[in-house]
Amino acid sequence: MVERLKKKARSAALQELPDWTYDKGRDAITRQFKFASFVAAFGFMSKVALLAEKADHHPEWSNVYNRVDVLLTTHDAGGLSERDVALAKEIDQLGV
Ligand SMILES: C[C@H](O)[C@H](O)[C@H]1CNC2=NC(N)=NC(=O)C2=N1
């Protein structure tokens, strides 16, 4: 059973994710991505979808034209967990 990160572990994790914002109300992390076009945004979403399926861990997200808003939290834990941190790092490694 995955657990929510406690304060100290969360702070340490956030230090490694400078492009992500902590959402205290949701106990989640968010990041907005912008692309040159809708097709580029959708291509990014396809890559993230494959990562998410592989990890069995899925983002809450929305797409408007060339923008993708990603929110990561762990429903099974009721908040931010190491699974979100791992997926965020993988998304960062896509190099957008
Ligand atoms: C059964 C399945 O493993 C779970 O429902 C997974 C699927 N994807 C998930 N994604 C996210 N973000 N949080 C979860 O708790 C979660 N649980």
The ligand as a Gaussian input file, in Angstrom:
#p B3LYP/6-31G(d) Opt

LIG

0 1
 C       -5.909000      -0.511000      -9.713000
 C       -4.878000       0.499000     -10.128000
 O       -3.594000      -0.001000      -9.898000
 C       -5.025000       1.777000      -9.347000
 O       -6.344000       2.243000      -9.401000
 C       -4.054000       2.865000      -9.794000
 C       -4.280000       3.351000     -11.212000
 N       -3.747000       4.672000     -11.429000
 C       -3.586000       5.558000     -10.438000
 N       -3.232000       6.815000     -10.673000
 C       -3.145000       7.718000      -9.703000
 N       -2.806000       8.960000      -9.992000
 N       -3.387000       7.380000      -8.440000
 C       -3.736000       6.134000      -8.081000
 O       -3.948000       5.876000      -6.904000
 C       -3.828000       5.157000      -9.107000
 N       -4.131000       3.903000      -8.833000

